[in-house]
Amino acid sequence: MKILLHGAAGRMGQVARSVLEQGYDGAQLVAAVDMNAAEGSGVYRQLREYTGEADCLIDFSHHSATGAVYQYVVSRGLPCVIATTGQTQEELELLHQAARTVPVFISANMSMGIAMLAQFAKQAAALMPEADIEIVEVHHNRKVDAPSGTALLLADAIRQARPEAELVCGREGQGKRRKEEIGIHSLRMGNIVGVHEVHIGTDSQSIVLRHEAHDRALFAEGAVKAAAFLMGKPAGLYTMEDLFRK
Ligand SMILES: NC(=O)c1ccc[n+]([C@@H]2O[C@H](COP(=O)([O-])OP(=O)(O)OC[C@H]3O[C@@H](n4cnc5c(N)ncnc54)[C@H](O)[C@@H]3O)[C@@H](O)[C@H]2O)c1
């Protein structure tokens, strides 16, 4: 499987390059793209500069690149794995449009562990309707988006059990907690790869579901597995839940 990597010069991009260069899961890196590629690094600056063979694009760049990704994959009929987070509604709509033409896998977190955490959180929200639920996410101090895409993914899973739930990011000026809230709290410090906790509390007990990513390779390997999953699939939007159902 030939992979075109977008966002190749970033933290995740560099890890993904190394995972691909080691031939993880039989994948092969055929080209790398990043708008801030160093001169002479062999990395293309723009997607449209690469016209060679590819089976799938993996995107670990920035949400502002969504338009360029959309044009490229639709014009080439290329499956894509969108690992980038922080998209605006308009950018998400573009990805949905792309999914009418090509297979698009999108997940704010490519780890199976987080997909399991989302399922557990949804189950807990349904089984304990009286419980207050709050999400805490901790990341390194260079992360650009807050709350993390993964915290929003977890909140979305909980909302499947509680459609009336409202997201509240931080508590400043919020006053007393309302029953229907899901609070999200973001900590930024040091070099932390990613910690997500779902706190579920009633008057008499509390549960904390916790996931900690130790190594960024986890996300790169997950993205390669998602790319492999897309091979031969029809156009459509796919998520980690589809990987579970495989
Ligand atoms: N889905 C997951 O499992 C997962 C895991 C970790 C990070 N992420 C997400 O992946 C993205 C990248 O994370 P990172 O930590 O590597 O960030 P980063 O800032 O280190 O790297 C982003 C790279 O994208 C490049 N870039 C920015 N705008 C671009 C554009 N318009 N066109 C082309 N390249 C562009 C930058 O030059 C940079 O090299 C973020 O959105 C992050 O939240 C997702």
The ligand as an SDF file (V2000), in Angstrom:
LIG
                    3D

 44 48  0  0  0  0  0  0  0  0999 V2000
   -6.0010   11.6690   14.9600 N   0  0  0  0  0  0  0  0  0  0  0  0
   -4.9920   11.4440   15.7930 C   0  0  0  0  0  0  0  0  0  0  0  0
   -4.8380   10.3270   16.3380 O   0  0  0  0  0  0  0  0  0  0  0  0
   -4.0290   12.5540   16.1130 C   0  0  0  0  0  0  0  0  0  0  0  0
   -2.9690   12.3570   16.9950 C   0  0  0  0  0  0  0  0  0  0  0  0
   -2.0700   13.3990   17.2060 C   0  0  0  0  0  0  0  0  0  0  0  0
   -2.2600   14.6120   16.5420 C   0  0  0  0  0  0  0  0  0  0  0  0
   -3.3320   14.7620   15.7300 N   0  0  0  0  0  0  0  0  0  0  0  0
   -3.5640   15.9940   14.9780 C   0  0  0  0  0  0  0  0  0  0  0  0
   -2.6630   15.9930   13.8640 O   0  0  0  0  0  0  0  0  0  0  0  0
   -2.3760   17.3580   13.4980 C   0  0  0  0  0  0  0  0  0  0  0  0
   -0.8820   17.5720   13.4620 C   0  0  0  0  0  0  0  0  0  0  0  0
   -0.3860   17.4690   14.7830 O   0  0  0  0  0  0  0  0  0  0  0  0
    1.1450   17.8140   15.0900 P   0  0  0  0  0  0  0  0  0  0  0  0
    1.2830   17.6920   16.5630 O   0  0  0  0  0  0  0  0  0  0  0  0
    2.0290   17.0180   14.2080 O   0  0  0  0  0  0  0  0  0  0  0  0
    1.1830   19.3440   14.6700 O   0  0  0  0  0  0  0  0  0  0  0  0
    2.4490   20.1650   14.1430 P   0  0  0  0  0  0  0  0  0  0  0  0
    2.0530   21.5980   14.2780 O   0  0  0  0  0  0  0  0  0  0  0  0
    3.6870   19.6850   14.7890 O   0  0  0  0  0  0  0  0  0  0  0  0
    2.5510   19.7690   12.6010 O   0  0  0  0  0  0  0  0  0  0  0  0
    1.6500   20.2100   11.6240 C   0  0  0  0  0  0  0  0  0  0  0  0
    2.4010   20.2320   10.3130 C   0  0  0  0  0  0  0  0  0  0  0  0
    1.4620   20.5880    9.2860 O   0  0  0  0  0  0  0  0  0  0  0  0
    2.0590   21.5620    8.4660 C   0  0  0  0  0  0  0  0  0  0  0  0
    0.9980   22.4170    7.9330 N   0  0  0  0  0  0  0  0  0  0  0  0
    0.3120   23.3880    8.5770 C   0  0  0  0  0  0  0  0  0  0  0  0
   -0.5770   23.9730    7.7570 N   0  0  0  0  0  0  0  0  0  0  0  0
   -0.4300   23.3320    6.5630 C   0  0  0  0  0  0  0  0  0  0  0  0
   -1.0480   23.4910    5.3220 C   0  0  0  0  0  0  0  0  0  0  0  0
   -2.0030   24.4310    5.1430 N   0  0  0  0  0  0  0  0  0  0  0  0
   -0.6500   22.6900    4.3130 N   0  0  0  0  0  0  0  0  0  0  0  0
    0.3180   21.7530    4.4950 C   0  0  0  0  0  0  0  0  0  0  0  0
    0.9630   21.5520    5.6790 N   0  0  0  0  0  0  0  0  0  0  0  0
    0.5830   22.3390    6.6870 C   0  0  0  0  0  0  0  0  0  0  0  0
    3.0060   22.3520    9.3310 C   0  0  0  0  0  0  0  0  0  0  0  0
    4.0550   22.9190    8.5550 O   0  0  0  0  0  0  0  0  0  0  0  0
    3.5120   21.2890   10.2970 C   0  0  0  0  0  0  0  0  0  0  0  0
    4.7130   20.6930    9.8120 O   0  0  0  0  0  0  0  0  0  0  0  0
   -3.1170   18.2250   14.5380 C   0  0  0  0  0  0  0  0  0  0  0  0
   -4.3660   18.6060   14.0190 O   0  0  0  0  0  0  0  0  0  0  0  0
   -3.2880   17.2780   15.7110 C   0  0  0  0  0  0  0  0  0  0  0  0
   -4.3600   17.6340   16.5680 O   0  0  0  0  0  0  0  0  0  0  0  0
   -4.2100   13.7630   15.4910 C   0  0  0  0  0  0  0  0  0  0  0  0
  1  2  1  0
  2  3  2  0
  2  4  1  0
  4  5  1  0
  4 44  2  0
  5  6  2  0
  6  7  1  0
  7  8  2  0
  8  9  1  0
  8 44  1  0
  9 10  1  0
  9 42  1  0
 10 11  1  0
 11 12  1  0
 11 40  1  0
 12 13  1  0
 13 14  1  0
 14 15  2  0
 14 16  1  0
 14 17  1  0
 17 18  1  0
 18 19  2  0
 18 20  1  0
 18 21  1  0
 21 22  1  0
 22 23  1  0
 23 24  1  0
 23 38  1  0
 24 25  1  0
 25 26  1  0
 25 36  1  0
 26 27  1  0
 26 35  1  0
 27 28  2  0
 28 29  1  0
 29 30  1  0
 29 35  2  0
 30 31  1  0
 30 32  2  0
 32 33  1  0
 33 34  2  0
 34 35  1  0
 36 37  1  0
 36 38  1  0
 38 39  1  0
 40 41  1  0
 40 42  1  0
 42 43  1  0
M  CHG  2   8   1  16  -1
M  END
$$$$
